[in-house]
Each structure stands twice: as structure tokens, then as C-alpha cells.
Amino acid sequence: MTKTFGLFLLTAIAELLGCYLPMLWLNNKGSAWLLLPAAISLTAFVWLLSLHPAASGRVYAAYGAVYIATAIFWLWSVDGIAPRWTDLLGAALALSGAAVIALGARA
């Protein structure tokens, strides 16, 4: 379970970075050179998706919860915006739902 969570976390970071860098360029906060690491990051994201235990809706639903929590952390650590209590609650609910999905799949 820890290995899968780590894989989900790496996948989420690759996805966020691959989308964040082009946004910086589009908002004139960085050069077009940001598109190169963005493309590499999105390539890594797709490759990491192929390493997930199974390509099923259940796995991607659990990944989605990790993505939500990672995006909230990104908001705080990269964008410098403190999450609201509702952001934290939403991420906790999503992770709780992912835990139910993951644990239910083991039964």
C-alpha cells in the first residue's frame, strides 16, 4: 500500500509540474523554455501512469484523491496560498474515500 501511495504521489507531482510550467509561460511569468521541462514532466506522468497496479477505474479513482491532496499542498508550498479549512476537509474526505476503495478492493 505504501509503494502504491508513493507511486500515486510521484504521478501527481509530475502531472502538476507538467501543467504548472506552461501556465507560467502563458501568464508571462516565465520563458518559453519552461515548455521543455513541462513536456518531460508530462512524459514522466504518462510513464508513471503505466506503472500503476492496474489500469482500472478503481485505481484511478484512488489516484484522483492523492492528486487532490497533492494539489492542495502545491497551492500552499508553490503558490504560497494557505489552504482554507474547506480545502483541507475536502482533501481529507477524498483520501478517506480512496482508503475505502483501496481497502475494499483487498477484501
Secondary structure, DSSP 8 states (H G I E B T S, - for coil): -HHHHHHHHHHHHHHHHHHHHHHHHHTTSS-GGGHHHHHHHHHHHHHHHHTSS--SHHHHHHHHHHHHHHHHHHHHHTS-----HHHHHHHHHHHHHHHHHHHHHH-
